[in-house]
Amino acid sequence: MSFSGSSNFIVLGGAYNVVHGDQINDSRIITNYTGRTDESFHKLAEQVAVNALHSSEQRSPPPNCHPGTRARILDELSRWIEHGPKSTRVYWLHGPAGVGKSAIAQHLSEKYASTRLAGSFFFSRNDPTRDKIGAFVATIAYQLSTSEPLKDLLGPHIIEAIQSDPHIFHSSQENQFRKLILVPSTKIDSAKWRNLPRLIVIDGLDECVDLPSQERLLVIIREAIALATPMPFVFLVCSRPEPRIRYGFDHGTFKPVLGRSTVASSPESNRDVELFLRDMFAALRVKHAQFLRYEDPSWPGDDVIHQLVKRASGQFIFATTIIKYLDCDDDLPSERLDVILAVSNGLPSSPYPELDHLYHQILSSCSNWQGTCQILSLLVTPHENRPGTAKAQFVWRSCRIIEGLLKLRPGQLSMRLIKLHSVIHIPDDEDSEIYVLHASFTEFLLDRGRSGKYHVERLTPEHYWDLVAQLLLRMHSVLSFPPYSTWQTLSERLLSWEALLQNEESSFSQLVFYSCAFWSDFCCRKENPSRELLEALDKFDPYPVLTMDLHYRARYLKEARRSFVNWEHKLGWEQCLTWAKTLGERTPRKFVDTLETFYLGYSISFHPKTSQYWAYVSSVLETYLYFKSSRTQEFYRELYLGDRMPLIPPSHTVDPSPSPFPFMHPASRQPVLPADWITVHITRTEAEAFHNLLLTLVPGDDLESIQRLIEDVLNDTHKSVDTDLDKQQDFVRFKDIVLKHRRTFGLQT
């Protein structure tokens, strides 16, 4: 939204571009008001938070924009201040900690101090005189009473209000705002306001330590601008995007009168940081010429500057703190720069004392540090897939996944991170990525010397993969159904599975599908699996997992043929079984027994209308119970990647999305099913027979031989075996297996 067409504003809130130590100075303003010693004015002056003024000595030197930086946002804001549309009464400038919001607020306050600025209030959590809203109204009213263009117009009305209510400063902020700002402003003719200061700047609203007061102040502003005769002031509010502030601005009343702009990492901000660093390094070379006389004239060089720009991620707080760290008299700037460049390698001494102090402050607000630390450990641990696993179609660092990995209840993650919006991006939905906003925060957390009690360690690959394996195994619980229940229960469960598949693009469905296909890849080759992982393995039920995986892979028949002939995850089950047996006394016995029984054989039950489809699927499953030869792989690739299917006559049409779901179950138990459902038993014995016959009929991996065999099966000929009687007998046995399948599935012969 454009900033053009507004004047007279108040600026509130924000973090700084350049960080300076806060020296608490609880001074009070006692002065003459327009030549008169007035008791009421003295009362007003005594309530002012002088350190909150943009011209305060306590804030000197204040954060400000480096020449040539933030040009776009400053131009946009200036146009809004000078010419902005009358409909935009409030502008919210927001961004994470340290990106320069306070510098922008300071720059605009100084630029329009004698023309458009009516008042300003800079909050700071480090200063008890301006870390609450208690002094807000009095501070703004004082500025209105002393501003050259406004003091003669508003001053008398403000003093009159104090005289009529001597205890007004003991009343609510809402009452003070109405009597000292709103009512006096309405007593000036609207035509005069066109040329009067109307801008109020509020910086660092998020630094108001009483969180409800943040939203309370926004309500005061919102109600004032919503009046039938709205007050003339416009507001620029700068803050971090904390929850209460976001919630306040999301109110419907703000929507038609609110402008928003974000200050965040971008190519433009990176260019600004680079400009700042180049200018500051040039200044250091002049100031410390004696110490740097042996350095290259271009010190520190383009590569170092580009590295620092990358690490700054558009945040001036990082760049300015570096320059302050280098600008010292007791160390060589070049040596200190080496410490900064090597900080990720764990060198001692903190190069960012003020930045670290800020991070300590932010983290100290976390009421449950142990729980927050768990989440941060995950956020600073990069996700790396195990070899052989596919790229997930969901975000590994989303709220849903992190809560699953840490076994948190829904909402717990957001609650634990609620105070960290300034350093962590926390999206509104549960499936988008949560990430650390600034690389220096990660460096701070990982460096014990800097973070101290807030130190966070990355998870080891062993530990992380253990958590992932547990999550994937737990996801199988959504697939579980009572395998020996009544038909009604089974029917309801199968329908719920179908509903899950119908929304296959959702992150939840993708997570379920991924868990079915790749759970075993995160279990294998772990030398010391956790007790929780072993317990999860003992709960593993292969039958619903395999069913869901089949449907995921077979969503469309053409895709299914490609997937089945490269069934890598199924081989992963065998590897996982082998791995589990190597754990000695810790071997999950129930898991081993379950999979060994599964590999001996199992059953598939399905509705008769899906028989053609499941005839095809079961033949693939049967063969893959015993799979060692590339010849078998080539046979099925040729057979199932084409339009030919030996178990399905050409007259049959295969439904690419068969419904209802089949029901896979142990071969030793027969569930209660409808009378017309078909049950097929798949055994290792028949799989071996099929495999051995194929090796005999196709002695090599010759693709043409495989194709001729397929033609014979389809056309009831025996050209591929010629006059070889032994092979003809093998071919008959091979076809018998096919015919048996066709009869089992109720297909025509």
C-alpha positions, -999 to +999 in steps of 0.1 A: +000+000+000+013+035-008+021+059+021+012+090+001-012+117+013-011+119+051+005+143+075+006+148+113+014+115+127+026+098+159+053+071+157+053+043+183+076+012+188+105-007+172+139-023+173+171-006+162+194-005+132+223+004+154+222-010+189+233+012+219+233+005+256+203+018+275+213+041+303+183+046+326+176+083+332+144+089+351+144+126+346+113+148+347+104+178+327+096+208+348+094+239+327+074+270+320+045+266+296+043+295+272+059+319+297+035+309+325+043+289+356+013+267+355+005+241+381-014+220+356+014+221+331+038+210+359+015+181+366+016+171+329+054+175+327+059+153+357+041+124+340+062+125+308+085+096+299+113+119+287+134+090+275+107+080+251+110+112+230+128+110+197+151+138+209+159+123+243+194+126+255+191+092+270+188+077+235+217+097+221+231+088+197+198+073+186+195+046+160+192+061+125+193+050+089+228+050+073+229+074+043+217+057+012+200+027+030+163+019+033+157+043+004+125+025-008+108+022+025+117+057+035+104+071+002+072+051+006+066+063+041+075+099+033+050+099+005+024+085+028+032+112+054+031+140+030+005+130+004-010+097+016-047+089+011-070+102+038-084+067+042-050+054+056-051+065+092-026+040+106+005+024+092+021-007+107+058-012+099+068-046+112+097-070+110+119-092+132+144-080+157+173-059+145+162-051+110+161-014+115+125-005+124+136+020+151+162+035+128+134+042+103+111+056+130+139+079+143+148+090+108+112+100+100+108+117+134+138+138+128+129+146+092+094+158+101+102+172+136+094+208+126+067+201+101+046+170+102+055+153+135+030+159+163+046+135+188+065+103+193+070+075+218+098+050+217+092+020+240+121+001+255+120-030+277+153-019+292+140+014+306+113+012+333+102+048+324+091+037+289+084+000+291+047+004+298+018+025+284+013+044+317+031+075+305+021+072+269-008+097+268+009+123+290+041+121+268+021+127+236+000+154+253+031+171+265+045+172+229+013+186+216+014+213+242+050+223+234+051+219+196+055+253+179+027+249+154+003+233+180+010+247+214-012+278+211-040+258+195-040+226+216-021+237+247-048+257+264-074+229+259-051+203+273-043+224+304-080+231+308-087+194+309-061+189+336-074+218+356-110+204+354-098+170+366-068+174+389-066+136+394-067+128+356-033+111+357-047+085+381-075+076+357-073+050+329-053+056+297-085+055+278-099+084+298-066+103+295-065+098+258-101+110+254-097+142+275-061+152+267-058+143+230-091+134+214-114+162+228-088+190+224-081+180+188-117+183+179-118+219+191-096+230+162-113+237+129-108+208+105-096+232+077-067+243+099-055+207+104-045+205+067-013+225+075-007+213+110+014+184+123-007+152+126+018+124+127+023+103+158+051+078+157+051+048+181+082+027+180+088-007+198+053-014+208+064-050+213+088-038+240+059-028+262+065-054+288+028-057+298+016-077+269-022-069+273-013-032+272+001-037+236-033-046+224-050-021+247-031+008+231-042-004+196-078-006+208-075+031+220-062+041+186-087+020+167-117+034+186-105+070+181-102+067+144-135+049+141-155+078+155-181+096+134-158+126+136-124+110+138-095+127+153-071+143+129-039+123+138-024+095+119-002+068+134+029+051+123+034+020+145+067+001+144+070-033+161+079-069+158+050-091+146+042-104+180+009-123+184-010-097+204+000-069+181-009-090+150-042-098+166-049-062+174-043-051+138-063-079+124-095-064+139-120-056+112-122-019+122-085-015+112-089-031+078-101-001+058-078+024+075-046+003+079-015+002+058+012-025+063+047-029+053+074-054+063+111-048+069+127-082+063+156-099+045+155-092+008+179-084-020+173-047-013+181-051+024+212-071+016+224-042-007+218-018+022+238-039+046+266-041+021+266-004+016+267+001+054+296-023+058+317-009+030+313+026+044+320+016+080+350-005+070+363+025+051+359+046+083+377+020+103+406+020+080+409+058+085+403+057+123+426+028+129+452+035+102+481+028+126+468-006+135+458-015+099+488-001+081+500-037+072+466-047+059+456-045+022+442-011+014+409-028+005+407-046+038+387-067+046+380-074+009+349-083-011+348-119-001+346-111+036+320-084+031+299-107+010+302-134+038+291-109+064+262-097+043+250-133+039+253-139+076+234-107+084+204-118+064+193-082+059+195-074+096+214-043+105+217-053+141+242-079+130+262-056+109+263-027+133+273-049+162+302-062+141+314-027+134+311-018+171+330-049+180+358-041+156+360-004+166+381-008+197+415+004+210+427-027+229+428-052+200+436-052+163+404-048+143+418-074+119+422-100+147+387-093+160+374-097+125+391-131+124+372-141+155+339-131+139+347-151+108+356-181+128+329-179+154+309-208+138+339-229+146+335-223+183+363-198+190+361-183+225+349-148+234+317-133+221+321-109+192+285-098+196+280-087+233+250-064+225+234-089+201+239-116+227+223-094+253+193-090+231+189-127+226+193-133+263+165-109+269+142-126+243+149-161+257+145-150+293+108-144+286+102-182+279+084-196+309+092-232+299+128-232+288+133-269+288+104-274+264+114-244+243+150-258+242+137-291+227+121-272+199+151-250+192+173-281+191+152-294+162+151-260+145+189-258+144+193-295+133+191-297+095+169-325+081+187-350+060+170-379+043+183-414+048+198-428+016+171-443-006+142-422+007+123-399-015+119-362-010+089-356+013+060-336-001+055-320+033+077-296+054+099-313+080+100-282+102+063-274+102+043-272+134+026-305+127+059-324+122+077-308+151+048-315+175+048-351+162+086-356+166+085-342+202+052-359+211+036-325+219-001-319+221-016-297+193-010-261+202+019-267+226+045-257+201+029-224+194+025-218+231+062-225+238+074-202+210+049-174+216+076-152+230+100-159+202+083-143+172+110-118+169+137-144+162+117-173+147+092-173+119+060-190+131+034-193+104-003-192+111-010-227+097+004-259+110+019-271+077+042-242+067+078-240+077+090-227+110+125-212+108+150-191+126+149-156+111+186-148+115+217-169+112+233-151+142+206-164+165+215-200+155+252-192+161+243-177+195+223-208+205+250-232+195+279-213+212+278-222+249+302-193+257+277-168+243+243-183+252+252-197+286+221-213+302+203-209+269+228-231+250+212-254+225+228-284+209+221-299+175+207-334+176+230-361+165+220-379+133+214-410+153+191-392+177+173-373+150+166-404+128+154-422+159+128-394+164+118-395+128+114-433+128+092-431+159+071-405+143+066-425+111+057-456+131+032-437+152+016-423+120+006-459+112-019-457+141-042-437+120-044-467+096-051-492+123-084-510+123-098-539+143-088-567+119-113-592+132-143-570+139-178-569+125-184-560+089-199-527+099-168-516+117-146-527+088-168-509+063-166-477+083-128-480+086-123-486+049-144-456+040-124-435+063-092-447+045-108-437+012-116-402+026-079-399+036-068-408+001-093-384-015-073-355+001-040-369-010-025-335-015-028-325+021+003-325+042-013-350+067-020-375+039+014-370+025+029-377+059+008-409+062+019-421+028+055-413+034+054-432+067+041-463+049+068-462+023+099-452+042+096-459+079+121-488+077+148-466+061+150-445+093+153-476+115+180-496+099+217-493+107+211-476+141+236-490+165+217-479+196+180-475+190+160-459+218+137-478+240+108-458+226+117-468+190+119-505+200+085-502+216+071-486+185+085-514+163+068-540+185+035-523+177+041-524+140+013-540+120+023-546+084-011-553+070-028-519+071+005-502+063+009-523+031-027-517+021-024-480+024+009-480+005-006-500-023-033-475-027-010-446-026+012-461-053-018-473-073-038-441-073-036-444-110-029-477-126-002-465-149+017-450-120+011-481-100+028-504-126+059-482-124+059-482-086+053-519-080+081-531-102+106-509-082+094-518-048+124-505-029+107-499+004+095-535+006+131-546+004+137-521+032+114-542+054+136-571+050+167-550+058+149-537+089+141-573+100+178-583+095+189-553+115+165-560+144+179-595+147+214-580+153+203-562+185+208-592+207+189-589+240+173-556+228+158-572+197+121-563+194+108-599+195+072-591+186+083-571+156+106-599+144+079-625+148+053-603+130+075-597+100+087-633+097+051-645+097+043-619+071+070-631+048+057-667+049+025-655+034-006-634+040-041-628+026-059-601+007-097-598+008-115-575-016-148-566-030-156-586-062-160-555-083-123-547-078-111-582-086-094-574-119-073-547-103-063-568-073-055-598-095-028-576-110-016-563-076-015-597-059+006-612-086+032-585-081+030-589-043+035-627-047+066-623-068+081-598-045+079-621-015+109-638-033+128-613-054+165-617-063+168-617-101+170-587-124+153-610-149+121-610-127+123-572-125+126-569-163+097-593-168+074-573-147+086-540-160+077-552-196+045-568-185+031-540-164+045-510-181+027-519-212-011-522-219-010-560-215-019-577-183-019-616-183-043-619-154-069-596-169-086-605-202-086-577-228-124-574-225-121-563-188-116-527-179-094-520-149-106-493-125-076-471-119-089-461-084-106-493-071-131-489-042-136-500-016-102-507-001-090-542+001-084-558+035-050-574+040-046-597+070-026-626+083-031-658+064-038-677+096-068-657+105-100-651+086-119-619+095-156-616+094-163-603+058-194-601+035-201-634+018-193-620-017-158-608-008-129-627-024-099-637-003-066-646-019-038-663-001-003-652-011+025-676-002+062-677-005+060-711-020+041-701-051+062-670-054+093-692-056+077-715-081+068-686-103+103-671-101+120-704-108+098-711-139+106-676-152+143-683-149+139-715-169+117-700-196+139-669-200+175-681-195+190-647-200+180-611-193+172-607-230+143-583-234+131-598-266+128-632-249+108-617-221+085-600-246+079-633-265+070-650-233+045-623-225+030-626-260+026-664-255+008-659-222-015-633-236-023-652-269-023-688-256+006-698-278+040-713-271+063-697-297+089-687-271+096-723-262+096-737-298+098-775-298+117-779-265+094-804-246+109-796-212+103-759-217+068-766-230+060-784-198+075-755-177+054-731-198+023-751-191+030-750-153+037-713-156+004-708-173-013-730-147-003-705-121-018-677-141-050-697-146-052-704-109-050-667-102-077-660-127-101-685-112-093-672-077-102-637-088-133-647-106-120-637-140-130-653-172-108-680-186 
